[in-house]
């Protein structure tokens, strides 16, 4: 696989790769949600690499992109590995695209018919990242505080139950 280190946020490369995929491979696929477009959401450093979410008209996936050669675990094309986050272990598949090189993805939603707007999908992506990076005990405590304040909860359990 083509290993490339991204010193800066890979958001532009992610959007370029998935826009190309949309044009070349997904153009006539009936599951595309016309209300959505390709967007890289909140790419941030995580354990020396880049973690973010890509929203597309056909799917929403978490992505891990190499930020250094240190502690990057190559999986090979379509090979799975589990990555531990505060919210638990998640399965990522290895793949590569010309614009990005090697990266790993974990699907969250597909197809994307339940989203009525780009802003709704983007907010869901952001809430997913918060849930991923929040330990279950912290999420439970946040639920109690939010319920006491009368505000809606964005905990991982509650978020996933809203689908």
Phi and psi in radians as a Rosetta constraint file:
Dihedral C 1 N 2 CA 2 C 2 CIRCULARHARMONIC -1.479 0.35
Dihedral N 2 CA 2 C 2 N 3 CIRCULARHARMONIC 1.748 0.35
Dihedral C 2 N 3 CA 3 C 3 CIRCULARHARMONIC -1.529 0.35
Dihedral N 3 CA 3 C 3 N 4 CIRCULARHARMONIC 2.145 0.35
Dihedral C 3 N 4 CA 4 C 4 CIRCULARHARMONIC -2.333 0.35
Dihedral N 4 CA 4 C 4 N 5 CIRCULARHARMONIC 2.272 0.35
Dihedral C 4 N 5 CA 5 C 5 CIRCULARHARMONIC -1.557 0.35
Dihedral N 5 CA 5 C 5 N 6 CIRCULARHARMONIC 2.308 0.35
Dihedral C 5 N 6 CA 6 C 6 CIRCULARHARMONIC -1.834 0.35
Dihedral N 6 CA 6 C 6 N 7 CIRCULARHARMONIC 1.839 0.35
Dihedral C 6 N 7 CA 7 C 7 CIRCULARHARMONIC -1.207 0.35
Dihedral N 7 CA 7 C 7 N 8 CIRCULARHARMONIC -0.660 0.35
Dihedral C 7 N 8 CA 8 C 8 CIRCULARHARMONIC -1.886 0.35
Dihedral N 8 CA 8 C 8 N 9 CIRCULARHARMONIC 2.949 0.35
Dihedral C 8 N 9 CA 9 C 9 CIRCULARHARMONIC -0.884 0.35
Dihedral N 9 CA 9 C 9 N 10 CIRCULARHARMONIC 2.319 0.35
Dihedral C 9 N 10 CA 10 C 10 CIRCULARHARMONIC -1.482 0.35
Dihedral N 10 CA 10 C 10 N 11 CIRCULARHARMONIC 0.200 0.35
Dihedral C 10 N 11 CA 11 C 11 CIRCULARHARMONIC -0.944 0.35
Dihedral N 11 CA 11 C 11 N 12 CIRCULARHARMONIC -0.785 0.35
Dihedral C 11 N 12 CA 12 C 12 CIRCULARHARMONIC -1.130 0.35
Dihedral N 12 CA 12 C 12 N 13 CIRCULARHARMONIC -0.716 0.35
Dihedral C 12 N 13 CA 13 C 13 CIRCULARHARMONIC -1.160 0.35
Dihedral N 13 CA 13 C 13 N 14 CIRCULARHARMONIC -0.662 0.35
Dihedral C 13 N 14 CA 14 C 14 CIRCULARHARMONIC -1.083 0.35
Dihedral N 14 CA 14 C 14 N 15 CIRCULARHARMONIC -0.846 0.35
Dihedral C 14 N 15 CA 15 C 15 CIRCULARHARMONIC -1.094 0.35
Dihedral N 15 CA 15 C 15 N 16 CIRCULARHARMONIC -0.720 0.35
Dihedral C 15 N 16 CA 16 C 16 CIRCULARHARMONIC -1.070 0.35
Dihedral N 16 CA 16 C 16 N 17 CIRCULARHARMONIC -0.780 0.35
Dihedral C 16 N 17 CA 17 C 17 CIRCULARHARMONIC -1.122 0.35
Dihedral N 17 CA 17 C 17 N 18 CIRCULARHARMONIC -0.811 0.35
Dihedral C 17 N 18 CA 18 C 18 CIRCULARHARMONIC -1.326 0.35
Dihedral N 18 CA 18 C 18 N 19 CIRCULARHARMONIC -0.493 0.35
Dihedral C 18 N 19 CA 19 C 19 CIRCULARHARMONIC -1.153 0.35
Dihedral N 19 CA 19 C 19 N 20 CIRCULARHARMONIC -0.750 0.35
Dihedral C 19 N 20 CA 20 C 20 CIRCULARHARMONIC -1.068 0.35
Dihedral N 20 CA 20 C 20 N 21 CIRCULARHARMONIC -0.761 0.35
Dihedral C 20 N 21 CA 21 C 21 CIRCULARHARMONIC -1.034 0.35
Dihedral N 21 CA 21 C 21 N 22 CIRCULARHARMONIC -0.750 0.35
Dihedral C 21 N 22 CA 22 C 22 CIRCULARHARMONIC -1.042 0.35
Dihedral N 22 CA 22 C 22 N 23 CIRCULARHARMONIC -0.785 0.35
Dihedral C 22 N 23 CA 23 C 23 CIRCULARHARMONIC -1.225 0.35
Dihedral N 23 CA 23 C 23 N 24 CIRCULARHARMONIC -0.720 0.35
Dihedral C 23 N 24 CA 24 C 24 CIRCULARHARMONIC -1.578 0.35
Dihedral N 24 CA 24 C 24 N 25 CIRCULARHARMONIC -0.614 0.35
Dihedral C 24 N 25 CA 25 C 25 CIRCULARHARMONIC -2.025 0.35
Dihedral N 25 CA 25 C 25 N 26 CIRCULARHARMONIC -0.383 0.35
Dihedral C 25 N 26 CA 26 C 26 CIRCULARHARMONIC -1.974 0.35
Dihedral N 26 CA 26 C 26 N 27 CIRCULARHARMONIC 0.008 0.35
Dihedral C 26 N 27 CA 27 C 27 CIRCULARHARMONIC -0.904 0.35
Dihedral N 27 CA 27 C 27 N 28 CIRCULARHARMONIC -0.740 0.35
Dihedral C 27 N 28 CA 28 C 28 CIRCULARHARMONIC -1.866 0.35
Dihedral N 28 CA 28 C 28 N 29 CIRCULARHARMONIC 0.250 0.35
Dihedral C 28 N 29 CA 29 C 29 CIRCULARHARMONIC -1.391 0.35
Dihedral N 29 CA 29 C 29 N 30 CIRCULARHARMONIC 2.213 0.35
Dihedral C 29 N 30 CA 30 C 30 CIRCULARHARMONIC -1.220 0.35
Dihedral N 30 CA 30 C 30 N 31 CIRCULARHARMONIC -0.224 0.35
Dihedral C 30 N 31 CA 31 C 31 CIRCULARHARMONIC -1.431 0.35
Dihedral N 31 CA 31 C 31 N 32 CIRCULARHARMONIC -0.067 0.35
Dihedral C 31 N 32 CA 32 C 32 CIRCULARHARMONIC -1.088 0.35
Dihedral N 32 CA 32 C 32 N 33 CIRCULARHARMONIC 2.361 0.35
Dihedral C 32 N 33 CA 33 C 33 CIRCULARHARMONIC -1.623 0.35
Dihedral N 33 CA 33 C 33 N 34 CIRCULARHARMONIC 1.962 0.35
Dihedral C 33 N 34 CA 34 C 34 CIRCULARHARMONIC -1.165 0.35
Dihedral N 34 CA 34 C 34 N 35 CIRCULARHARMONIC -0.243 0.35
Dihedral C 34 N 35 CA 35 C 35 CIRCULARHARMONIC -1.385 0.35
Dihedral N 35 CA 35 C 35 N 36 CIRCULARHARMONIC -0.166 0.35
Dihedral C 35 N 36 CA 36 C 36 CIRCULARHARMONIC -1.992 0.35
Dihedral N 36 CA 36 C 36 N 37 CIRCULARHARMONIC 2.723 0.35
Dihedral C 36 N 37 CA 37 C 37 CIRCULARHARMONIC -2.339 0.35
Dihedral N 37 CA 37 C 37 N 38 CIRCULARHARMONIC 3.012 0.35
Dihedral C 37 N 38 CA 38 C 38 CIRCULARHARMONIC -1.287 0.35
Dihedral N 38 CA 38 C 38 N 39 CIRCULARHARMONIC 2.282 0.35
Dihedral C 38 N 39 CA 39 C 39 CIRCULARHARMONIC -2.622 0.35
Dihedral N 39 CA 39 C 39 N 40 CIRCULARHARMONIC 2.284 0.35
Dihedral C 39 N 40 CA 40 C 40 CIRCULARHARMONIC -1.567 0.35
Dihedral N 40 CA 40 C 40 N 41 CIRCULARHARMONIC 2.174 0.35
Dihedral C 40 N 41 CA 41 C 41 CIRCULARHARMONIC -1.982 0.35
Dihedral N 41 CA 41 C 41 N 42 CIRCULARHARMONIC 2.114 0.35
Dihedral C 41 N 42 CA 42 C 42 CIRCULARHARMONIC 0.923 0.35
Dihedral N 42 CA 42 C 42 N 43 CIRCULARHARMONIC 0.836 0.35
Dihedral C 42 N 43 CA 43 C 43 CIRCULARHARMONIC -1.162 0.35
Dihedral N 43 CA 43 C 43 N 44 CIRCULARHARMONIC 2.268 0.35
Dihedral C 43 N 44 CA 44 C 44 CIRCULARHARMONIC -2.492 0.35
Dihedral N 44 CA 44 C 44 N 45 CIRCULARHARMONIC 2.759 0.35
Dihedral C 44 N 45 CA 45 C 45 CIRCULARHARMONIC -1.212 0.35
Dihedral N 45 CA 45 C 45 N 46 CIRCULARHARMONIC 2.372 0.35
Dihedral C 45 N 46 CA 46 C 46 CIRCULARHARMONIC -2.553 0.35
Dihedral N 46 CA 46 C 46 N 47 CIRCULARHARMONIC 2.019 0.35
Dihedral C 46 N 47 CA 47 C 47 CIRCULARHARMONIC 0.861 0.35
Dihedral N 47 CA 47 C 47 N 48 CIRCULARHARMONIC 0.732 0.35
Dihedral C 47 N 48 CA 48 C 48 CIRCULARHARMONIC 1.498 0.35
Dihedral N 48 CA 48 C 48 N 49 CIRCULARHARMONIC -0.065 0.35
Dihedral C 48 N 49 CA 49 C 49 CIRCULARHARMONIC -2.121 0.35
Dihedral N 49 CA 49 C 49 N 50 CIRCULARHARMONIC -3.010 0.35
Dihedral C 49 N 50 CA 50 C 50 CIRCULARHARMONIC -1.918 0.35
Dihedral N 50 CA 50 C 50 N 51 CIRCULARHARMONIC 2.282 0.35
Dihedral C 50 N 51 CA 51 C 51 CIRCULARHARMONIC -2.145 0.35
Dihedral N 51 CA 51 C 51 N 52 CIRCULARHARMONIC 2.306 0.35
Dihedral C 51 N 52 CA 52 C 52 CIRCULARHARMONIC -2.899 0.35
Dihedral N 52 CA 52 C 52 N 53 CIRCULARHARMONIC -3.041 0.35
Dihedral C 52 N 53 CA 53 C 53 CIRCULARHARMONIC -2.220 0.35
Dihedral N 53 CA 53 C 53 N 54 CIRCULARHARMONIC 2.443 0.35
Dihedral C 53 N 54 CA 54 C 54 CIRCULARHARMONIC -1.885 0.35
Dihedral N 54 CA 54 C 54 N 55 CIRCULARHARMONIC 2.255 0.35
Dihedral C 54 N 55 CA 55 C 55 CIRCULARHARMONIC -1.822 0.35
Dihedral N 55 CA 55 C 55 N 56 CIRCULARHARMONIC 2.287 0.35
Dihedral C 55 N 56 CA 56 C 56 CIRCULARHARMONIC -2.355 0.35
Dihedral N 56 CA 56 C 56 N 57 CIRCULARHARMONIC 2.955 0.35
Dihedral C 56 N 57 CA 57 C 57 CIRCULARHARMONIC -1.169 0.35
Dihedral N 57 CA 57 C 57 N 58 CIRCULARHARMONIC -0.187 0.35
Dihedral C 57 N 58 CA 58 C 58 CIRCULARHARMONIC -2.045 0.35
Dihedral N 58 CA 58 C 58 N 59 CIRCULARHARMONIC -0.328 0.35
Dihedral C 58 N 59 CA 59 C 59 CIRCULARHARMONIC -2.815 0.35
Dihedral N 59 CA 59 C 59 N 60 CIRCULARHARMONIC 2.908 0.35
Dihedral C 59 N 60 CA 60 C 60 CIRCULARHARMONIC -2.282 0.35
Dihedral N 60 CA 60 C 60 N 61 CIRCULARHARMONIC 2.196 0.35
Dihedral C 60 N 61 CA 61 C 61 CIRCULARHARMONIC -2.412 0.35
Dihedral N 61 CA 61 C 61 N 62 CIRCULARHARMONIC 2.521 0.35
Dihedral C 61 N 62 CA 62 C 62 CIRCULARHARMONIC -1.350 0.35
Dihedral N 62 CA 62 C 62 N 63 CIRCULARHARMONIC 2.492 0.35
Dihedral C 62 N 63 CA 63 C 63 CIRCULARHARMONIC -2.201 0.35
Dihedral N 63 CA 63 C 63 N 64 CIRCULARHARMONIC 2.470 0.35
Dihedral C 63 N 64 CA 64 C 64 CIRCULARHARMONIC -1.979 0.35
Dihedral N 64 CA 64 C 64 N 65 CIRCULARHARMONIC 2.214 0.35
Dihedral C 64 N 65 CA 65 C 65 CIRCULARHARMONIC -2.200 0.35
Dihedral N 65 CA 65 C 65 N 66 CIRCULARHARMONIC 2.358 0.35
Dihedral C 65 N 66 CA 66 C 66 CIRCULARHARMONIC -1.038 0.35
Dihedral N 66 CA 66 C 66 N 67 CIRCULARHARMONIC 2.253 0.35
Dihedral C 66 N 67 CA 67 C 67 CIRCULARHARMONIC -1.906 0.35
Dihedral N 67 CA 67 C 67 N 68 CIRCULARHARMONIC -0.192 0.35
Dihedral C 67 N 68 CA 68 C 68 CIRCULARHARMONIC -2.824 0.35
Dihedral N 68 CA 68 C 68 N 69 CIRCULARHARMONIC 2.908 0.35
Dihedral C 68 N 69 CA 69 C 69 CIRCULARHARMONIC -1.447 0.35
Dihedral N 69 CA 69 C 69 N 70 CIRCULARHARMONIC -0.283 0.35
Dihedral C 69 N 70 CA 70 C 70 CIRCULARHARMONIC -1.260 0.35
Dihedral N 70 CA 70 C 70 N 71 CIRCULARHARMONIC 2.303 0.35
Dihedral C 70 N 71 CA 71 C 71 CIRCULARHARMONIC 0.984 0.35
Dihedral N 71 CA 71 C 71 N 72 CIRCULARHARMONIC 0.295 0.35
Dihedral C 71 N 72 CA 72 C 72 CIRCULARHARMONIC -1.386 0.35
Dihedral N 72 CA 72 C 72 N 73 CIRCULARHARMONIC 2.280 0.35
Dihedral C 72 N 73 CA 73 C 73 CIRCULARHARMONIC -1.856 0.35
Dihedral N 73 CA 73 C 73 N 74 CIRCULARHARMONIC 1.861 0.35
Dihedral C 73 N 74 CA 74 C 74 CIRCULARHARMONIC -1.277 0.35
Dihedral N 74 CA 74 C 74 N 75 CIRCULARHARMONIC 2.427 0.35
Dihedral C 74 N 75 CA 75 C 75 CIRCULARHARMONIC -1.913 0.35
Dihedral N 75 CA 75 C 75 N 76 CIRCULARHARMONIC -0.406 0.35
Dihedral C 75 N 76 CA 76 C 76 CIRCULARHARMONIC 1.557 0.35
Dihedral N 76 CA 76 C 76 N 77 CIRCULARHARMONIC 2.776 0.35
Dihedral C 76 N 77 CA 77 C 77 CIRCULARHARMONIC -1.041 0.35
Dihedral N 77 CA 77 C 77 N 78 CIRCULARHARMONIC 2.216 0.35
Dihedral C 77 N 78 CA 78 C 78 CIRCULARHARMONIC 1.024 0.35
Dihedral N 78 CA 78 C 78 N 79 CIRCULARHARMONIC 0.401 0.35
Dihedral C 78 N 79 CA 79 C 79 CIRCULARHARMONIC -1.725 0.35
Dihedral N 79 CA 79 C 79 N 80 CIRCULARHARMONIC 2.500 0.35
Dihedral C 79 N 80 CA 80 C 80 CIRCULARHARMONIC -1.752 0.35
Dihedral N 80 CA 80 C 80 N 81 CIRCULARHARMONIC 2.535 0.35
Dihedral C 80 N 81 CA 81 C 81 CIRCULARHARMONIC -2.489 0.35
Dihedral N 81 CA 81 C 81 N 82 CIRCULARHARMONIC 2.656 0.35
Dihedral C 81 N 82 CA 82 C 82 CIRCULARHARMONIC -1.714 0.35
Dihedral N 82 CA 82 C 82 N 83 CIRCULARHARMONIC 2.380 0.35
Dihedral C 82 N 83 CA 83 C 83 CIRCULARHARMONIC -2.091 0.35
Dihedral N 83 CA 83 C 83 N 84 CIRCULARHARMONIC 2.303 0.35
Dihedral C 83 N 84 CA 84 C 84 CIRCULARHARMONIC -1.578 0.35
Dihedral N 84 CA 84 C 84 N 85 CIRCULARHARMONIC 2.215 0.35
Dihedral C 84 N 85 CA 85 C 85 CIRCULARHARMONIC -2.122 0.35
Dihedral N 85 CA 85 C 85 N 86 CIRCULARHARMONIC 2.929 0.35
Dihedral C 85 N 86 CA 86 C 86 CIRCULARHARMONIC -0.958 0.35
Dihedral N 86 CA 86 C 86 N 87 CIRCULARHARMONIC -0.546 0.35
Dihedral C 86 N 87 CA 87 C 87 CIRCULARHARMONIC -1.436 0.35
Dihedral N 87 CA 87 C 87 N 88 CIRCULARHARMONIC -0.160 0.35
Dihedral C 87 N 88 CA 88 C 88 CIRCULARHARMONIC 2.388 0.35
Dihedral N 88 CA 88 C 88 N 89 CIRCULARHARMONIC -2.958 0.35
Dihedral C 88 N 89 CA 89 C 89 CIRCULARHARMONIC -1.627 0.35
Dihedral N 89 CA 89 C 89 N 90 CIRCULARHARMONIC 2.352 0.35
Dihedral C 89 N 90 CA 90 C 90 CIRCULARHARMONIC -2.242 0.35
Dihedral N 90 CA 90 C 90 N 91 CIRCULARHARMONIC 2.469 0.35
Dihedral C 90 N 91 CA 91 C 91 CIRCULARHARMONIC -1.526 0.35
Dihedral N 91 CA 91 C 91 N 92 CIRCULARHARMONIC 2.239 0.35
Dihedral C 91 N 92 CA 92 C 92 CIRCULARHARMONIC -2.086 0.35
Dihedral N 92 CA 92 C 92 N 93 CIRCULARHARMONIC 2.479 0.35
Dihedral C 92 N 93 CA 93 C 93 CIRCULARHARMONIC -1.834 0.35
Dihedral N 93 CA 93 C 93 N 94 CIRCULARHARMONIC 2.409 0.35
Dihedral C 93 N 94 CA 94 C 94 CIRCULARHARMONIC -1.405 0.35
Dihedral N 94 CA 94 C 94 N 95 CIRCULARHARMONIC 2.484 0.35
Dihedral C 94 N 95 CA 95 C 95 CIRCULARHARMONIC -2.802 0.35
Dihedral N 95 CA 95 C 95 N 96 CIRCULARHARMONIC 3.126 0.35
Dihedral C 95 N 96 CA 96 C 96 CIRCULARHARMONIC -2.675 0.35
Dihedral N 96 CA 96 C 96 N 97 CIRCULARHARMONIC 2.679 0.35
Dihedral C 96 N 97 CA 97 C 97 CIRCULARHARMONIC -2.379 0.35
Dihedral N 97 CA 97 C 97 N 98 CIRCULARHARMONIC 2.644 0.35
Dihedral C 97 N 98 CA 98 C 98 CIRCULARHARMONIC -0.971 0.35
Dihedral N 98 CA 98 C 98 N 99 CIRCULARHARMONIC -0.712 0.35
Dihedral C 98 N 99 CA 99 C 99 CIRCULARHARMONIC -1.250 0.35
Dihedral N 99 CA 99 C 99 N 100 CIRCULARHARMONIC -0.465 0.35
Dihedral C 99 N 100 CA 100 C 100 CIRCULARHARMONIC -1.911 0.35
Dihedral N 100 CA 100 C 100 N 101 CIRCULARHARMONIC -0.529 0.35
Dihedral C 100 N 101 CA 101 C 101 CIRCULARHARMONIC 1.385 0.35
Dihedral N 101 CA 101 C 101 N 102 CIRCULARHARMONIC -2.673 0.35
Dihedral C 101 N 102 CA 102 C 102 CIRCULARHARMONIC -1.228 0.35
Dihedral N 102 CA 102 C 102 N 103 CIRCULARHARMONIC 2.448 0.35
Dihedral C 102 N 103 CA 103 C 103 CIRCULARHARMONIC -2.728 0.35
Dihedral N 103 CA 103 C 103 N 104 CIRCULARHARMONIC 3.038 0.35
Dihedral C 103 N 104 CA 104 C 104 CIRCULARHARMONIC -2.282 0.35
Dihedral N 104 CA 104 C 104 N 105 CIRCULARHARMONIC 2.500 0.35
Dihedral C 104 N 105 CA 105 C 105 CIRCULARHARMONIC -2.278 0.35
Dihedral N 105 CA 105 C 105 N 106 CIRCULARHARMONIC 2.621 0.35
Dihedral C 105 N 106 CA 106 C 106 CIRCULARHARMONIC -2.290 0.35
Dihedral N 106 CA 106 C 106 N 107 CIRCULARHARMONIC 1.960 0.35
Dihedral C 106 N 107 CA 107 C 107 CIRCULARHARMONIC -1.196 0.35
Dihedral N 107 CA 107 C 107 N 108 CIRCULARHARMONIC 2.464 0.35
Dihedral C 107 N 108 CA 108 C 108 CIRCULARHARMONIC -1.934 0.35
Dihedral N 108 CA 108 C 108 N 109 CIRCULARHARMONIC -0.800 0.35
Dihedral C 108 N 109 CA 109 C 109 CIRCULARHARMONIC -2.458 0.35
Dihedral N 109 CA 109 C 109 N 110 CIRCULARHARMONIC 2.442 0.35
Dihedral C 109 N 110 CA 110 C 110 CIRCULARHARMONIC -3.021 0.35
Dihedral N 110 CA 110 C 110 N 111 CIRCULARHARMONIC 2.251 0.35
Dihedral C 110 N 111 CA 111 C 111 CIRCULARHARMONIC -1.272 0.35
Dihedral N 111 CA 111 C 111 N 112 CIRCULARHARMONIC -3.111 0.35
Dihedral C 111 N 112 CA 112 C 112 CIRCULARHARMONIC -1.867 0.35
Dihedral N 112 CA 112 C 112 N 113 CIRCULARHARMONIC 0.402 0.35
Dihedral C 112 N 113 CA 113 C 113 CIRCULARHARMONIC -1.098 0.35
Dihedral N 113 CA 113 C 113 N 114 CIRCULARHARMONIC -0.371 0.35
Dihedral C 113 N 114 CA 114 C 114 CIRCULARHARMONIC -1.349 0.35
Dihedral N 114 CA 114 C 114 N 115 CIRCULARHARMONIC -0.133 0.35
Dihedral C 114 N 115 CA 115 C 115 CIRCULARHARMONIC -1.720 0.35
Dihedral N 115 CA 115 C 115 N 116 CIRCULARHARMONIC 2.234 0.35
Dihedral C 115 N 116 CA 116 C 116 CIRCULARHARMONIC -1.646 0.35
Dihedral N 116 CA 116 C 116 N 117 CIRCULARHARMONIC -0.209 0.35
Dihedral C 116 N 117 CA 117 C 117 CIRCULARHARMONIC -2.694 0.35
Dihedral N 117 CA 117 C 117 N 118 CIRCULARHARMONIC 2.831 0.35
Dihedral C 117 N 118 CA 118 C 118 CIRCULARHARMONIC -1.105 0.35
Dihedral N 118 CA 118 C 118 N 119 CIRCULARHARMONIC -0.706 0.35
Dihedral C 118 N 119 CA 119 C 119 CIRCULARHARMONIC -1.134 0.35
Dihedral N 119 CA 119 C 119 N 120 CIRCULARHARMONIC -0.631 0.35
Dihedral C 119 N 120 CA 120 C 120 CIRCULARHARMONIC -1.126 0.35
Dihedral N 120 CA 120 C 120 N 121 CIRCULARHARMONIC -0.751 0.35
Dihedral C 120 N 121 CA 121 C 121 CIRCULARHARMONIC -1.152 0.35
Dihedral N 121 CA 121 C 121 N 122 CIRCULARHARMONIC -0.713 0.35
Dihedral C 121 N 122 CA 122 C 122 CIRCULARHARMONIC -1.130 0.35
Dihedral N 122 CA 122 C 122 N 123 CIRCULARHARMONIC -0.748 0.35
Dihedral C 122 N 123 CA 123 C 123 CIRCULARHARMONIC -1.110 0.35
Dihedral N 123 CA 123 C 123 N 124 CIRCULARHARMONIC -0.664 0.35
Dihedral C 123 N 124 CA 124 C 124 CIRCULARHARMONIC -1.132 0.35
Dihedral N 124 CA 124 C 124 N 125 CIRCULARHARMONIC -0.723 0.35
Dihedral C 124 N 125 CA 125 C 125 CIRCULARHARMONIC -1.063 0.35
Dihedral N 125 CA 125 C 125 N 126 CIRCULARHARMONIC -0.794 0.35
Dihedral C 125 N 126 CA 126 C 126 CIRCULARHARMONIC -1.106 0.35
Dihedral N 126 CA 126 C 126 N 127 CIRCULARHARMONIC -0.749 0.35
Dihedral C 126 N 127 CA 127 C 127 CIRCULARHARMONIC -1.114 0.35
Dihedral N 127 CA 127 C 127 N 128 CIRCULARHARMONIC -0.618 0.35
Dihedral C 127 N 128 CA 128 C 128 CIRCULARHARMONIC -1.118 0.35
Dihedral N 128 CA 128 C 128 N 129 CIRCULARHARMONIC -0.726 0.35
Dihedral C 128 N 129 CA 129 C 129 CIRCULARHARMONIC -1.128 0.35
Dihedral N 129 CA 129 C 129 N 130 CIRCULARHARMONIC -0.743 0.35
Dihedral C 129 N 130 CA 130 C 130 CIRCULARHARMONIC -1.058 0.35
Dihedral N 130 CA 130 C 130 N 131 CIRCULARHARMONIC -0.796 0.35
Dihedral C 130 N 131 CA 131 C 131 CIRCULARHARMONIC -1.101 0.35
Dihedral N 131 CA 131 C 131 N 132 CIRCULARHARMONIC -0.707 0.35
Dihedral C 131 N 132 CA 132 C 132 CIRCULARHARMONIC -1.068 0.35
Dihedral N 132 CA 132 C 132 N 133 CIRCULARHARMONIC -0.671 0.35
Dihedral C 132 N 133 CA 133 C 133 CIRCULARHARMONIC -1.659 0.35
Dihedral N 133 CA 133 C 133 N 134 CIRCULARHARMONIC 0.190 0.35
Dihedral C 133 N 134 CA 134 C 134 CIRCULARHARMONIC -2.000 0.35
Dihedral N 134 CA 134 C 134 N 135 CIRCULARHARMONIC 2.211 0.35
Dihedral C 134 N 135 CA 135 C 135 CIRCULARHARMONIC -1.157 0.35
Dihedral N 135 CA 135 C 135 N 136 CIRCULARHARMONIC 2.577 0.35
Dihedral C 135 N 136 CA 136 C 136 CIRCULARHARMONIC -0.933 0.35
Dihedral N 136 CA 136 C 136 N 137 CIRCULARHARMONIC -0.681 0.35
Dihedral C 136 N 137 CA 137 C 137 CIRCULARHARMONIC -1.136 0.35
Dihedral N 137 CA 137 C 137 N 138 CIRCULARHARMONIC -0.718 0.35
Dihedral C 137 N 138 CA 138 C 138 CIRCULARHARMONIC -1.100 0.35
Dihedral N 138 CA 138 C 138 N 139 CIRCULARHARMONIC -0.678 0.35
Dihedral C 138 N 139 CA 139 C 139 CIRCULARHARMONIC -1.123 0.35
Dihedral N 139 CA 139 C 139 N 140 CIRCULARHARMONIC -0.724 0.35
Dihedral C 139 N 140 CA 140 C 140 CIRCULARHARMONIC -1.119 0.35
Dihedral N 140 CA 140 C 140 N 141 CIRCULARHARMONIC -0.715 0.35
Dihedral C 140 N 141 CA 141 C 141 CIRCULARHARMONIC -1.146 0.35
Dihedral N 141 CA 141 C 141 N 142 CIRCULARHARMONIC -0.679 0.35
Dihedral C 141 N 142 CA 142 C 142 CIRCULARHARMONIC -1.113 0.35
Dihedral N 142 CA 142 C 142 N 143 CIRCULARHARMONIC -0.667 0.35
Dihedral C 142 N 143 CA 143 C 143 CIRCULARHARMONIC -1.005 0.35
Dihedral N 143 CA 143 C 143 N 144 CIRCULARHARMONIC -0.815 0.35
Dihedral C 143 N 144 CA 144 C 144 CIRCULARHARMONIC -1.100 0.35
Dihedral N 144 CA 144 C 144 N 145 CIRCULARHARMONIC -0.760 0.35
Dihedral C 144 N 145 CA 145 C 145 CIRCULARHARMONIC -1.133 0.35
Dihedral N 145 CA 145 C 145 N 146 CIRCULARHARMONIC -0.785 0.35
Dihedral C 145 N 146 CA 146 C 146 CIRCULARHARMONIC -1.155 0.35
Dihedral N 146 CA 146 C 146 N 147 CIRCULARHARMONIC -0.690 0.35
Dihedral C 146 N 147 CA 147 C 147 CIRCULARHARMONIC -1.139 0.35
Dihedral N 147 CA 147 C 147 N 148 CIRCULARHARMONIC -0.699 0.35
Dihedral C 147 N 148 CA 148 C 148 CIRCULARHARMONIC -1.126 0.35
Dihedral N 148 CA 148 C 148 N 149 CIRCULARHARMONIC -0.592 0.35
Dihedral C 148 N 149 CA 149 C 149 CIRCULARHARMONIC -1.486 0.35
Dihedral N 149 CA 149 C 149 N 150 CIRCULARHARMONIC -0.106 0.35
Dihedral C 149 N 150 CA 150 C 150 CIRCULARHARMONIC 1.325 0.35
Dihedral N 150 CA 150 C 150 N 151 CIRCULARHARMONIC 0.335 0.35
Dihedral C 150 N 151 CA 151 C 151 CIRCULARHARMONIC -1.770 0.35
Dihedral N 151 CA 151 C 151 N 152 CIRCULARHARMONIC 2.671 0.35
Dihedral C 151 N 152 CA 152 C 152 CIRCULARHARMONIC -1.178 0.35
Dihedral N 152 CA 152 C 152 N 153 CIRCULARHARMONIC 2.593 0.35
Dihedral C 152 N 153 CA 153 C 153 CIRCULARHARMONIC -1.563 0.35
Dihedral N 153 CA 153 C 153 N 154 CIRCULARHARMONIC 2.480 0.35
Dihedral C 153 N 154 CA 154 C 154 CIRCULARHARMONIC -2.027 0.35
Dihedral N 154 CA 154 C 154 N 155 CIRCULARHARMONIC 0.439 0.35
Dihedral C 154 N 155 CA 155 C 155 CIRCULARHARMONIC -1.122 0.35
Dihedral N 155 CA 155 C 155 N 156 CIRCULARHARMONIC 2.804 0.35
Dihedral C 155 N 156 CA 156 C 156 CIRCULARHARMONIC -1.030 0.35
Dihedral N 156 CA 156 C 156 N 157 CIRCULARHARMONIC -0.840 0.35
Dihedral C 156 N 157 CA 157 C 157 CIRCULARHARMONIC -1.054 0.35
Dihedral N 157 CA 157 C 157 N 158 CIRCULARHARMONIC -0.817 0.35
Dihedral C 157 N 158 CA 158 C 158 CIRCULARHARMONIC -1.183 0.35
Dihedral N 158 CA 158 C 158 N 159 CIRCULARHARMONIC -0.707 0.35
Dihedral C 158 N 159 CA 159 C 159 CIRCULARHARMONIC -1.039 0.35
Dihedral N 159 CA 159 C 159 N 160 CIRCULARHARMONIC -0.834 0.35
Dihedral C 159 N 160 CA 160 C 160 CIRCULARHARMONIC -1.187 0.35
Dihedral N 160 CA 160 C 160 N 161 CIRCULARHARMONIC -0.450 0.35
Dihedral C 160 N 161 CA 161 C 161 CIRCULARHARMONIC -1.341 0.35
Dihedral N 161 CA 161 C 161 N 162 CIRCULARHARMONIC -0.265 0.35
Dihedral C 161 N 162 CA 162 C 162 CIRCULARHARMONIC -1.388 0.35
Dihedral N 162 CA 162 C 162 N 163 CIRCULARHARMONIC -0.190 0.35
